[in-house]
Amino acid sequence: MAALKEDGLQIKEASYEQNYWRLLRTLDRRVKDLASQGVWVKRKQAKVISEEGEEKMWTSGVLGEDTPPKMIDTLLFVWIKFRTTSWTRS
């Protein structure tokens, strides 16, 4: 504890971690409450995007690197594609 008082950075990190876990518990509790009320109970299965559909997203400009939001969408798409294909192969 004395080391934490000496280093303000460590105190901030500990505080952020405590706040993170407190927020996580609060969100978890809220989601469980809403689920018990019937909110978010019905799960929807995402449609598989074909290679032709992916190619169309690239050529139409849905995916790309020219704007920050588009880069985020592209990274998310590629990451999900990688994760789902690596899970199905193992």
N, C-alpha and C positions, 0 to 999 in steps of 0.2 A: 504494500500500500504506500509506503514511503517513496518508493521508486516512481509510482504514479504521480504523486504530488510534485516530485522534482521535474518531471517531464510533462509539460502541458499537452503535448501531442498525444501521449499515451492516454491521458485523462479524456481527451476529446474522442479518441478511438473507442475507449471503453464506454463512454457515454453514447456514442453512435451505435455501438453494438447492443447496448441495453435498450435503446429506443427501437432498434430494428426488431429485436425479439418481442418487445412489448407490442409493437405494431403488428407483427406476424400473428401473435396470439389473438389480438383483437380482431383482425381480419378473418382468421380461422373461425373464431367463435361466431362472427356475423354471418359467414357463409353457411355454417352449420345451422344457424337459426333460420336463415332464409330457405335452406334446403328442406328443413322440417316443415316449413309452411308451403312447400310445393314449388318454390321458385328454383329454376335451373335443374329440375329433376329430369326432364326429358332430354336425353343426349342425342345429338345429331352427329351422324357420321359424315365426315368431309368427303367430297367427291375427289376421285383420283384425277390428277391433271395428266393428260396424255403428252407424249413427246411433241405431237403436233400443236397442242394447246400451249405448251411451254415455248415452242418456237414462235408461235403467234404473239405471245407476250413479249418476247425479245424484239421481234420485228416491229410491233406496233408501239413500242416505247413504254410499255407497262413496267418492264424490267430494264435496268440500265444503271449508268453511273453519272448522269449529267446533273442531277439534283440530289441534295441530301435525303429527302424523303424516299426518292426512288432507289437510292443506294441502300437505305434501311430495308425497304421491301425486297430488294434483290438479295441482300445478305440473308434475310430471314427465309426467303424462299429456298435459296441454295442450302442453307443450314438444315432446314426441315427435310429437304429432298435427300441430302446426304445421310441424315440420321435415320430416316425411314428406310432407305435402301440398304444401309449397313445393318439395320435390325433384321430386315427380311432375309439377308444373306447368311446371317449367323444361326 
